[in-house]
């Protein structure tokens, strides 16, 4: 299904394709990038190849949603995602999507995660007419939580999941943040000094 090419001041977000596989392998090979994900360790090429096929399939589930590879000045910096909910506790698929992002460590602390995520939220509400965008992370992942807050997302809940190999900090649970279309529109209409 069609996925739009999106742009911010610095980032070009292009629909994920097979030509991006080597970038995904580089990203998932960094244990620090993977610290709060999966089993908290770097992934092998074979693991990423399997995940890549699943990432590509997301674009076929709901029109306009999927993974995007992000480039700054032609250089890969990471990926962003808007995908339909997968678990029953995340609510209905219709009208909402889960936001995610993963950046190369050398591109951390440059505001790119929030810049790309802000564009995906805009795309979700303005272009796709979603009613709600949410994001999840481990409660101990303060950097990702700060990005969610910067987007205007609010903490909705802390919840616990069963893991075969719990990561350090799993005992503190996972958190869900979300923003509705109405909240997003209100933030856009608010004067800059009130943001």
N, CA and C of each residue as an Amber inpcrd file, in Angstrom:
protein
   585
   0.8400000  -1.1910000   0.0000000   0.0000000   0.0000000   0.0000000
   0.8760000   1.2420000   0.0000000   0.3000000   2.3430000  -0.4360000
   1.0560000   3.5770000  -0.5670000   1.4510000   4.1550000   0.7830000
   2.7030000   4.5480000   0.8950000   3.2330000   5.2600000   2.0450000
   3.8930000   6.5190000   1.5060000   3.5620000   7.6440000   2.0750000
   4.0990000   8.9150000   1.5990000   5.5580000   9.0990000   2.0010000
   6.2930000   9.8230000   1.1710000   7.6070000  10.3270000   1.5630000
   7.3330000  11.5770000   2.3900000   7.9590000  11.6710000   3.5570000
   7.7350000  12.7910000   4.4650000   9.0260000  13.5590000   4.6450000
   8.9130000  14.8590000   4.9290000  10.1050000  15.6970000   5.1060000
   9.9310000  16.6490000   6.2740000  11.0320000  16.8560000   6.9720000
  11.0960000  17.8850000   8.0160000  12.1870000  18.8600000   7.5770000
  12.5500000  19.7930000   8.4440000  13.6230000  20.7280000   8.0980000
  14.9310000  19.9970000   7.7890000  15.2000000  18.9080000   8.5220000
  16.4730000  18.2060000   8.3590000  16.3550000  16.7950000   7.8100000
  15.2130000  16.1530000   7.9870000  15.0980000  14.7200000   7.7310000
  14.2080000  14.4300000   6.5280000  14.6720000  13.5230000   5.6790000
  13.7980000  12.9590000   4.6480000  13.4270000  11.5580000   5.1290000
  12.1270000  11.3030000   5.2330000  11.6090000  10.0210000   5.6970000
  11.0180000   9.2870000   4.5010000  11.6660000   8.1820000   4.1240000
  11.2170000   7.4370000   2.9580000  10.7020000   6.0700000   3.4010000
   9.6610000   5.5650000   2.7560000   9.1370000   4.2540000   3.1390000
  10.2460000   3.1990000   3.1390000  10.2750000   2.4130000   4.1840000
  11.2780000   1.3670000   4.3210000  11.1810000   0.4010000   3.1460000
  12.3450000   0.0070000   2.6240000  12.3880000  -0.9440000   1.5110000
  13.6050000  -1.8510000   1.6790000  13.7440000  -2.7980000   0.7750000
  14.8670000  -3.7320000   0.8490000  16.2170000  -3.0240000   0.7770000
  16.2800000  -1.8880000   0.1220000  17.5650000  -1.1800000   0.0200000
  18.0420000  -0.6280000   1.3670000  17.1830000  -0.6530000   2.3830000
  17.5490000  -0.1350000   3.7040000  18.0050000  -1.2220000   4.6720000
  18.0350000  -2.4650000   4.2300000  18.3550000  -3.5740000   5.1290000
  19.7000000  -3.3940000   5.8230000  20.7380000  -3.0090000   5.0800000
  22.0680000  -2.8560000   5.7020000  22.0490000  -1.7930000   6.7940000
  21.2510000  -0.7570000   6.6140000  21.1220000   0.2700000   7.6550000
  20.4520000  -0.3080000   8.8990000  19.4250000  -1.1190000   8.7010000
  18.7430000  -1.7490000   9.8350000  19.6990000  -2.6650000  10.5950000
  20.5320000  -3.3950000   9.8530000  21.5020000  -4.2920000  10.4780000
  22.4810000  -3.4890000  11.3240000  22.9690000  -2.3710000  10.7840000
  23.8810000  -1.5150000  11.5490000  23.2030000  -1.0000000  12.8230000
  21.9870000  -0.5580000  12.6990000  21.2510000   0.0020000  13.8310000
  21.0580000  -1.0410000  14.9280000  20.5690000  -2.2160000  14.5660000
  20.2600000  -3.2500000  15.5540000  21.5030000  -3.9670000  16.0810000
  22.6730000  -3.7320000  15.4690000  23.9140000  -4.3560000  15.9290000
  24.5270000  -3.6200000  17.1130000  24.0070000  -2.4520000  17.4560000
  24.5450000  -1.6540000  18.5660000  23.7990000  -2.0180000  19.8540000
  24.4870000  -2.6210000  20.8260000  23.8000000  -3.0150000  22.0640000
  23.2180000  -1.8290000  22.8320000  23.7990000  -0.6590000  22.6920000
  23.2320000   0.5160000  23.3800000  21.9130000   0.9500000  22.7510000
  21.8140000   0.8500000  21.4270000  20.5550000   1.1580000  20.7420000
  19.4780000   0.1680000  21.1800000  19.8740000  -1.0830000  21.3920000
  18.9370000  -2.1530000  21.7180000  18.7110000  -2.3290000  23.2200000
  19.2940000  -1.4870000  24.0120000  19.2840000  -1.6270000  25.4720000
  17.8970000  -1.8490000  26.0750000  16.8820000  -1.1510000  25.5800000
  15.5290000  -1.2510000  26.1340000  14.5840000  -2.0310000  25.2180000
  15.1270000  -2.7680000  24.2760000  14.3100000  -3.4450000  23.2600000
  14.5960000  -4.9350000  23.2280000  13.5700000  -5.7020000  22.9170000
  13.7530000  -7.1460000  22.7750000  14.3740000  -7.7560000  24.0120000
  15.5260000  -8.4140000  23.7990000  16.2150000  -8.9980000  24.9510000
  17.4120000  -8.1520000  25.3730000  17.4670000  -6.9000000  24.8900000
  18.4780000  -5.9540000  25.3420000  19.8680000  -6.1810000  24.7970000
  19.9860000  -6.9490000  23.7320000  21.3060000  -7.2080000  23.1580000
  21.2900000  -6.9080000  21.6640000  22.4860000  -6.7840000  21.0990000
  22.6110000  -6.5900000  19.6560000  22.0030000  -7.7860000  18.9280000
  21.4510000  -7.5220000  17.7570000  20.8520000  -8.5850000  16.9490000
  21.7860000  -8.9900000  15.8190000  21.7150000 -10.2470000  15.4540000
  22.5260000 -10.7570000  14.3490000  21.8890000 -10.3500000  13.0160000
  22.6740000 -10.4750000  11.9560000  22.1660000 -10.2100000  10.6080000
  20.9350000 -11.0590000  10.3260000  20.9800000 -12.3280000  10.6810000
  19.8720000 -13.2350000  10.4110000  18.6090000 -12.7700000  11.1440000
  18.7500000 -12.3400000  12.3940000  17.5950000 -11.8580000  13.1560000
  16.9960000 -10.6170000  12.5020000  17.8630000  -9.7060000  12.0640000
  17.3780000  -8.4670000  11.4480000  16.7140000  -8.7540000  10.1060000
  17.2400000  -9.7110000   9.3620000  16.6130000 -10.0650000   8.0810000
  15.1750000 -10.5380000   8.2870000  14.9450000 -11.3240000   9.3200000
  13.5850000 -11.7810000   9.6350000  12.7200000 -10.5940000  10.0480000
  13.2480000  -9.7490000  10.9210000  12.5020000  -8.5760000  11.3700000
  12.2140000  -7.6200000  10.2190000  13.1500000  -7.5030000   9.2990000
  12.9780000  -6.6190000   8.1370000  11.7310000  -7.0030000   7.3430000
  11.5440000  -8.3000000   7.1230000  10.3600000  -8.7450000   6.3830000
   9.0760000  -8.3480000   7.1210000   9.0890000  -8.4770000   8.4410000
   7.9340000  -8.0650000   9.2390000   7.7140000  -6.5640000   9.2010000
   8.8030000  -5.8070000   9.2080000   8.6940000  -4.3450000   9.1410000
   8.0860000  -3.9140000   7.8050000   8.5060000  -4.5630000   6.7330000
   7.9400000  -4.2290000   5.4260000   6.4540000  -4.5680000   5.3650000
   6.0610000  -5.6350000   6.0250000   4.6650000  -6.0820000   6.0000000
   3.7250000  -5.1190000   6.7130000   4.2470000  -4.3110000   7.6310000
   3.3970000  -3.3570000   8.3560000   2.6760000  -2.4320000   7.3790000
   3.3550000  -2.0240000   6.3180000   2.7650000  -1.0980000   5.3470000
   1.5640000  -1.6980000   4.6360000   1.4430000  -3.0060000   4.6460000
   0.3210000  -3.6500000   3.9880000  -0.8890000  -3.8520000   4.8810000
  -0.7550000  -3.5310000   6.1700000  -1.8590000  -3.7940000   7.0980000
  -2.8840000  -2.6730000   7.1520000  -2.4300000  -1.4250000   7.1520000
  -3.3430000  -0.2720000   7.1750000  -2.7610000   0.7800000   6.2350000
  -3.5600000   1.2720000   5.3190000  -3.0950000   2.2470000   4.3230000
  -2.4480000   3.4540000   5.0020000  -1.2480000   3.7990000   4.5270000
  -0.5510000   4.9820000   5.0050000   0.3650000   4.7480000   6.1810000
   0.2080000   3.6270000   6.8840000   1.0660000   3.3310000   8.0280000
   2.2510000   2.5020000   7.5760000   3.2790000   2.4190000   8.4160000
   4.4430000   1.6100000   8.1010000   5.6930000   2.1460000   8.7520000
   6.8370000   1.6840000   8.2500000   8.1640000   2.1270000   8.6960000
   8.7130000   3.1240000   7.6920000   9.4820000   4.0820000   8.1980000
  10.2000000   5.0350000   7.3530000  11.6670000   5.0330000   7.7380000
  12.5480000   5.0200000   6.7430000  13.9780000   5.2060000   6.9690000
  14.2510000   6.6990000   6.9000000  15.0240000   7.2060000   7.8560000
  15.3100000   8.6360000   7.9170000  16.7170000   8.9620000   7.4600000
  16.8340000  10.0150000   6.6560000  18.1280000  10.4430000   6.1180000
  18.3170000  11.9360000   6.3490000  19.5070000  12.3100000   6.7900000
  19.8970000  13.7080000   6.9290000  21.0800000  13.9260000   5.9930000
  20.9380000  14.8500000   5.0790000  21.9800000  15.1010000   4.0680000
  22.4080000  13.8000000   3.3820000  21.4360000  12.9510000   3.0800000
  21.6970000  11.7100000   2.3750000  22.2520000  10.5790000   3.2300000
  22.4910000  10.8390000   4.5200000  23.0470000   9.8230000   5.4200000
  21.9520000   9.2440000   6.3080000  21.9040000   7.9160000   6.4060000
  20.9270000   7.2460000   7.2460000  21.1440000   7.6200000   8.7090000
  20.0530000   7.9280000   9.4100000  20.1470000   8.2770000  10.8340000
  19.3130000   7.3570000  11.7190000  18.3170000   6.6880000  11.1550000
  17.4700000   5.8090000  11.9530000  16.1560000   5.5490000  11.2480000
  15.2070000   4.9360000  11.9830000  13.8850000   4.7240000  11.4070000
  12.8030000   5.1650000  12.3790000  11.6380000   5.4290000  11.7910000
  10.4400000   5.8340000  12.5280000   9.3090000   4.9410000  12.0560000
   8.3070000   4.7870000  12.9040000   7.1950000   3.9170000  12.5560000
   5.8760000   4.4710000  13.0750000   4.8540000   4.2830000  12.2780000
   3.4580000   4.3920000  12.7080000   2.8410000   3.0610000  12.3120000
   2.4410000   2.2600000  13.3010000   1.8750000   0.9560000  12.9820000
   0.5830000   0.7290000  13.7460000  -0.2940000  -0.1040000  13.1900000
  -1.5450000  -0.3910000  13.8970000  -1.2620000  -1.1530000  15.1840000
  -2.1140000  -1.0000000  16.1950000  -1.9410000  -1.7460000  17.4390000
  -1.9170000  -3.2390000  17.1770000  -1.1400000  -3.9530000  17.9940000
  -1.0170000  -5.3970000  17.8220000  -1.6110000  -6.1890000  18.9760000
  -1.6100000  -5.6200000  20.1770000  -2.1090000  -6.3420000  21.3520000
  -3.5080000  -5.8480000  21.7000000  -4.3030000  -6.7100000  22.2900000
  -5.6800000  -6.3390000  22.6400000  -5.7290000  -5.2070000  23.6660000
  -4.7110000  -5.1100000  24.5430000  -4.7250000  -4.0430000  25.5520000
  -4.3690000  -2.6780000  24.9670000  -4.0050000  -2.6270000  23.6850000
  -3.6830000  -1.3560000  23.0420000  -4.9050000  -0.7020000  22.4010000
  -6.0080000  -1.3850000  22.4140000  -7.2220000  -0.7980000  21.8630000
  -7.4380000  -1.1600000  20.4060000  -8.4840000  -0.5850000  19.8180000
  -8.8510000  -0.9420000  18.4440000  -7.8390000  -0.4430000  17.4140000
  -7.7430000  -1.1870000  16.3210000  -6.8480000  -0.8020000  15.2330000
  -7.3680000   0.4540000  14.5370000  -8.6580000   0.4970000  14.3030000
  -9.2260000   1.6100000  13.5420000  -9.0330000   2.9380000  14.2650000
  -8.4500000   3.8930000  13.5470000  -8.3180000   5.2540000  14.0630000
  -7.1010000   5.5310000  14.9110000  -6.2830000   4.5420000  15.1650000
  -5.1000000   4.8340000  15.9710000  -3.8810000   4.0850000  15.4740000
  -2.7110000   4.5610000  15.8980000  -1.4490000   3.9380000  15.5050000
  -0.4350000   4.1280000  16.6170000   0.5100000   3.1860000  16.6570000
   1.6130000   3.2680000  17.6080000   2.8030000   3.9230000  16.9290000
   3.3910000   4.8840000  17.6090000   4.5710000   5.6070000  17.1390000
   5.8200000   4.9600000  17.7220000   6.8600000   4.8500000  16.9140000
   8.1400000   4.3650000  17.4010000   9.2720000   5.0110000  16.6350000
  10.4740000   4.9040000  17.1770000  11.6510000   5.4980000  16.5470000
  12.8880000   4.8200000  17.1050000  13.9100000   4.7420000  16.2710000
  15.1950000   4.1640000  16.6750000  16.2730000   4.8700000  15.8780000
  17.2570000   5.4200000  16.5610000  18.3190000   6.1740000  15.8900000
  19.6950000   5.5830000  16.1690000  20.5920000   5.7590000  15.1940000
  21.9850000   5.4000000  15.4080000  22.5140000   6.1820000  16.6050000
  23.3320000   5.5600000  17.4200000  23.8180000   6.2130000  18.6310000
  24.5450000   7.5330000  18.3320000  25.2920000   7.5880000  17.2460000
  26.0150000   8.8310000  16.9270000  25.0710000   9.9750000  16.5600000
  23.7790000   9.6820000  16.3590000  22.7950000  10.7170000  16.0380000
  21.8900000  11.0420000  17.2270000  22.1800000  10.4810000  18.3980000
  21.4110000  10.7860000  19.5950000  21.6880000  12.2260000  20.0360000
  20.7760000  12.7730000  20.7760000  20.8730000  14.1020000  21.4080000
  21.0350000  15.2400000  20.3860000  20.4380000  15.0470000  19.2060000
  20.4540000  16.0980000  18.1840000  19.0400000  16.5570000  17.8460000
  18.0700000  16.0710000  18.6060000  16.6800000  16.4540000  18.3720000
  16.0240000  15.7450000  17.1970000  16.7150000  14.7580000  16.6280000
  16.1800000  14.0890000  15.4400000  15.0120000  13.1590000  15.7630000
  15.0650000  12.4810000  16.9100000  13.9730000  11.5630000  17.2700000
  12.6560000  12.3180000  17.3320000  12.6590000  13.4450000  18.0480000
  11.4120000  14.2050000  18.1760000  11.0340000  14.8980000  16.8700000
  12.0110000  15.3280000  16.0870000  11.7030000  15.9890000  14.8110000
  11.0070000  15.0250000  13.8550000  11.5500000  13.8170000  13.7190000
  10.9240000  12.8300000  12.8590000   9.5910000  12.3580000  13.4050000
   9.5280000  12.1530000  14.7210000   8.2880000  11.7030000  15.3500000
   7.1930000  12.7550000  15.2220000   7.5610000  14.0120000  15.3530000
   6.5800000  15.0910000  15.2100000   5.9510000  15.0630000  13.8120000
   6.7650000  14.7810000  12.8050000   6.2450000  14.7050000  11.4280000
   5.3290000  13.4990000  11.2600000   5.6690000  12.3710000  11.8790000
   4.7890000  11.2130000  11.7770000   3.4660000  11.4550000  12.4940000
   3.5090000  12.1410000  13.6240000   2.2590000  12.4810000  14.3240000
   1.4140000  13.3940000  13.4350000   2.0590000  14.3870000  12.8280000
   1.3310000  15.2770000  11.9190000   0.7160000  14.4760000  10.7730000
   1.5100000  13.6200000  10.1790000   1.0350000  12.7830000   9.0780000
  -0.1580000  11.9390000   9.5260000  -0.0560000  11.3720000  10.7040000
  -1.1310000  10.5340000  11.2190000  -2.4340000  11.2880000  11.3900000
  -2.3580000  12.4750000  11.9780000  -3.5820000  13.2270000  12.2450000
  -4.0810000  14.0070000  11.0380000  -3.1680000  14.6320000  10.3100000
  -3.5720000  15.5150000   9.2130000  -3.8440000  14.7410000   7.9160000
  -2.9450000  13.8490000   7.5570000  -3.0730000  13.1480000   6.2820000
  -3.9290000  11.8850000   6.3830000  -3.7640000  11.1440000   7.4830000
  -4.4550000   9.8610000   7.6250000  -5.7180000   9.9580000   8.4650000
  -5.9290000  11.1130000   9.0890000  -7.1350000  11.3620000   9.8930000
  -7.2720000  10.3840000  11.0610000  -6.1350000   9.9980000  11.6600000
  -6.1800000   9.1650000  12.8580000  -6.8250000   9.9430000  13.9930000
  -7.3340000   9.2250000  14.9810000  -7.9260000   9.8810000  16.1490000
  -7.0100000   9.8280000  17.3620000  -6.0100000   8.9150000  17.3440000
  -5.1240000   8.7660000  18.5010000  -3.8050000   8.1540000  18.0560000
  -2.7080000   8.6890000  18.6000000  -1.3710000   8.1260000  18.3970000
  -0.8040000   7.8410000  19.7770000  -0.2520000   6.6540000  19.9550000
   0.3300000   6.3020000  21.2480000   1.7280000   5.7420000  21.0470000
   2.4870000   5.6820000  22.1310000   3.8420000   5.1320000  22.1010000
   4.0890000   4.4160000  23.4250000   4.9330000   3.4120000  23.3760000
   5.2650000   2.6500000  24.5710000   6.7710000   2.5100000  24.7060000
   7.2400000   2.4100000  25.9560000   8.6400000   2.1310000  26.2340000
   8.7470000   1.6010000  27.6520000   9.9270000   1.1480000  28.0120000
  10.1590000   0.7580000  29.3980000  10.1030000   2.0050000  30.2730000
   9.5860000   1.8680000  31.4730000   9.4880000   3.0070000  32.3960000
  10.8550000   3.6390000  32.6520000  11.9250000   2.8420000  32.6180000
  13.2650000   3.3660000  32.9020000  13.9020000   4.0800000  31.7060000
  13.2630000   4.0510000  30.5470000  13.8320000   4.6910000  29.3550000
  13.4730000   6.1800000  29.3580000  14.2140000   6.9380000  30.1440000
  13.8930000   8.3610000  30.3340000  14.0650000   9.1790000  29.0590000
  15.0020000   8.8120000  28.1990000  15.2120000   9.5790000  26.9600000
  13.9960000   9.4670000  26.0540000  13.4790000   8.2500000  25.8810000
  12.3120000   8.0650000  25.0180000  11.0820000   8.7200000  25.6380000
  10.9560000   8.6350000  26.9460000   9.8280000   9.2780000  27.6210000
   9.8790000  10.7970000  27.4390000  11.0730000  11.3610000  27.4570000
  11.2170000  12.8060000  27.2500000  10.7950000  13.1930000  25.8330000
  11.1310000  12.3460000  24.8520000  10.7080000  12.6090000  23.4760000
   9.1870000  12.5830000  23.3780000   8.5610000  11.6070000  24.0000000
   7.1020000  11.5040000  23.9750000   6.4550000  12.7420000  24.5920000
   7.0020000  13.1920000  25.7030000   6.4790000  14.3900000  26.3680000
   6.6580000  15.6150000  25.4800000   7.8050000  15.7160000  24.8160000
   8.0680000  16.8590000  23.9290000   7.0700000  16.9140000  22.7750000
   6.5180000  15.7650000  22.4040000   5.5340000  15.7110000  21.3260000
   4.1320000  16.1020000  21.8030000   3.9820000  16.3290000  23.0950000
   2.6720000  16.6500000  23.6420000   1.9090000  15.4240000  24.1010000
   2.5640000  14.2850000  24.0820000   1.9080000  13.0580000  24.5460000
   1.8380000  13.0680000  26.0720000   0.7930000  12.4680000  26.5840000
   0.6080000  12.3880000  28.0320000   0.7440000  10.9460000  28.4910000
   1.2700000  10.7850000  29.7120000   1.3820000   9.4480000  30.3000000
  -0.0240000   8.9230000  30.5590000  -0.3320000   7.7710000  29.9910000
  -1.6580000   7.1640000  30.1230000  -1.6620000   6.0830000  31.1900000
  -0.6330000   5.2410000  31.1740000  -0.6110000   4.1370000  32.1250000
   0.7870000   3.5510000  32.2400000   0.9960000   2.8760000  33.3570000
   2.1560000   2.0180000  33.5570000   1.6000000   0.6100000  33.6600000
   2.2030000  -0.3220000  32.9530000   1.6880000  -1.6870000  32.9490000
   2.8540000  -2.6640000  32.9510000   2.5650000  -3.8910000  33.2950000
   3.6020000  -4.9180000  33.3650000   3.2850000  -6.0340000  32.3870000
   4.3330000  -6.5110000  31.7260000   4.1970000  -7.6110000  30.7750000
   5.0930000  -8.7540000  31.2190000   4.7480000  -9.9430000  30.7800000
   5.5670000 -11.1300000  31.0690000   6.6440000 -11.2580000  29.9980000
   7.8940000 -11.3860000  30.4250000   9.0110000 -11.5270000  29.4940000
   9.7710000 -12.8090000  29.8080000  10.1970000 -13.5160000  28.7720000
  11.0280000 -14.7050000  28.9720000  12.3760000 -14.3270000  29.5690000
  12.9360000 -13.2180000  29.0810000  14.2250000 -12.7300000  29.5610000
  14.0620000 -11.2580000  29.9600000  13.5620000 -10.9860000  31.1810000
  13.3280000  -9.5980000  31.5780000  14.6240000  -8.7740000  31.5700000
  14.5160000  -7.5650000  31.0480000  15.6580000  -6.6540000  31.0260000
  15.7790000  -5.9490000  32.3700000  16.9750000  -5.4530000  32.7110000
  17.1060000  -4.6580000  33.9240000  16.1150000  -3.4860000  33.8790000
  15.3540000  -3.3150000  34.9370000  14.3540000  -2.2530000  34.9870000
  12.9570000  -2.7250000  34.6230000  12.8360000  -3.9700000  34.1250000
  11.5210000  -4.4930000  33.7530000  10.5490000  -4.5270000  34.9220000
  11.0860000  -4.6580000  36.1270000  10.2230000  -4.7100000  37.3030000
   9.4570000  -3.3990000  37.5050000   9.9350000  -2.3110000  36.8910000
   9.2470000  -1.0140000  36.9910000   8.1720000  -0.8660000  35.9230000
   8.1120000  -1.8150000  34.9960000   7.0420000  -1.8510000  34.0190000
   7.3060000  -1.0930000  32.7370000   6.2650000  -1.0760000  31.9210000
   6.2390000  -0.3640000  30.6480000   5.3080000   0.8330000  30.8170000
   5.4980000   1.8470000  29.9980000   4.6090000   3.0100000  30.0390000
   4.0080000   3.2590000  28.6630000   2.7940000   3.7710000  28.6750000
   2.1220000   4.1780000  27.4500000   1.8820000   5.6780000  27.5370000
   2.2300000   6.3670000  26.4620000   1.9400000   7.7910000  26.3050000
   1.0390000   7.9240000  25.0860000   0.2050000   8.9470000  25.0490000
  -0.6840000   9.1080000  23.8990000  -1.0750000  10.5660000  23.7170000
  -1.5210000  10.8620000  22.5110000  -2.0900000  12.1700000  22.1810000
  -3.2500000  11.9140000  21.2140000  -4.3320000  12.6310000  21.4170000
  -5.4810000  12.5010000  20.5220000  -5.4070000  13.5920000  19.4560000
  -6.1800000  13.4080000  18.4250000  -6.2250000  14.4120000  17.3580000
  -6.6730000  15.7620000  17.9050000  -7.6560000  15.7570000  18.8140000
  -8.1470000  17.0100000  19.4070000  -7.0440000  17.7050000  20.2120000
  -6.2780000  16.9300000  20.9770000  -5.1740000  17.5160000  21.7430000
  -4.1110000  18.0860000  20.8160000  -3.8180000  17.3650000  19.7540000
  -2.8110000  17.8140000  18.7960000  -3.2570000  19.1110000  18.1220000
  -4.5170000  19.1720000  17.7040000  -5.0390000  20.3890000  17.0800000
  -5.0020000  21.5580000  18.0560000  -5.3320000  21.3160000  19.3100000
  -5.3090000  22.3800000  20.3220000  -3.8900000  22.8890000  20.5330000
  -2.9110000  21.9960000  20.5540000  -1.5070000  22.4070000  20.7140000
  -1.0450000  23.2420000  19.5200000  -1.4680000  22.8530000  18.3340000
  -1.0830000  23.6170000  17.1380000  -1.6920000  25.0010000  17.1370000
  -2.8930000  25.1440000  17.6950000  -3.5790000  26.4210000  17.7170000
  -3.0900000  27.3280000  18.8460000  -2.4200000  26.7340000  19.8630000
  -1.9790000  27.5100000  21.0240000  -0.8640000  28.4740000  20.6310000
  -0.8540000  29.6790000  21.2070000   0.2470000  30.6160000  20.9420000
   1.5730000  29.9850000  21.3850000   2.6490000  30.3400000  20.7000000
   3.9620000  29.7460000  20.9910000   4.3650000  29.9040000  22.4480000
   4.0300000  31.0270000  23.0820000   4.4900000  31.2320000  24.4640000
   3.7680000  30.3100000  25.4490000   2.7150000  29.6450000  25.0150000
   1.9990000  28.7440000  25.9040000   2.4370000  27.2910000  25.7120000
   3.2810000  27.0000000  24.7690000   3.6870000  25.6100000  24.5190000
   4.7780000  25.1920000  25.4660000
